[in-house]
Each structure stands twice: as C-alpha cells, then as structure tokens.
Amino acid sequence: MKKDSRYTPEQALGRMMQLCSQSEKCEYDIQQKLIKYGLLISDVEKIIDKLIEERFIDETRFCKAYVNDKFRFNNWGRVKIRHMLKAKKISNTNIEMALSSITDEEYCDKVMRILRSKLKNMPLPDDYNERNKVAAHIIRKGFEADKVFAIMSEYIVEEL
C-alpha cells in the first residue's frame, strides 16, 4: 500500500528536520526527497534555506561524515568516494578537504587488508591474469590502480 505523499511545506520541513537530526544529509538528497513529495520548487528552496540556516544541513559536516563512513565501513577508495560526492553536487573544495582526512598510511593499510582478505582462501596469484583479477577487485572499490599494484607487488614479495 502506497503512502500519500502530499505534504504541506510545514509538514515537509518538520519531516526533513527529523530526518536530518537522525543522520547527516546533503542539500541534494533533501532536495530530491522534497521534490518526490510533490512540493513546488519555491517551497523546496525555502525549506532547504531554513534547514541550512538552522544548521540541519551542513555540506562540510556531511562530507566529513560520508568520507569517514564509506572509507571505514564500506572499504571504498578515494576515487569512488569522490565520484559519489560529485554525484551529490558537493563542492570540490569540501570533497578534497574531507578526503585529506584519510592518511596515506590508513589508505595503504586498507588496501592491504582488502588484499589479504581476498587472498585468504586462495594461493598467491602467480601469473599476470590472476594478479589482474585480484587488483581489479580492489580497483572497483575505488582505489587507485598504481597504489594497488604497488602494494600487491610488495605483498607478494613479502609472502615469497
């Protein structure tokens, strides 16, 4: 059964305040949700302005939380995180500032953990195609290819 999506601007504002209180949201996500509610663009803009004014929406805070969560819990690399934040229309300044919170040491450790996890139940990849398959798995998670291959080479040398 589908819920009635007809909200008054006041009801929508209250709902968005509640939603933003539960977890960080960006302006784009809230805008899309309000449009789905069937509100006029002018009402959507007023609601978003009010949410920003009341600090329910803060692009910098959202960006930091997003980067932290996606890197630590979803095992995403910088490439994928950057791409997803751009899709949410986050400014490059905020994206780069938030991504800089990931140290190179943490980043390499994450690649190494993913690599160890992938190779846990299989022998060391000894030919070019096997290594590429393992590397492709990590690269799809959004890690840079050059870092992945460098860490893989280091790992294979350590294991031999």
HELIX and SHEET records of a PDB file:
HELIX    1   1 PRO A    9  GLN A   22  1                                  14    
HELIX    2   2 GLU A   27  LYS A   36  1                                  10    
HELIX    3   3 ILE A   41  GLU A   53  1                                  13    
HELIX    4   4 GLU A   59  ARG A   72  1                                  14    
HELIX    5   5 ARG A   78  ALA A   87  1                                  10    
HELIX    6   6 ASN A   92  LEU A   99  1                                   8    
HELIX    7   7 ASP A  104  LEU A  119  1                                  16    
HELIX    8   8 TYR A  128  ARG A  140  1                                  13    
HELIX    9   9 ALA A  145  GLU A  159  1                                  15    
END                                                                             
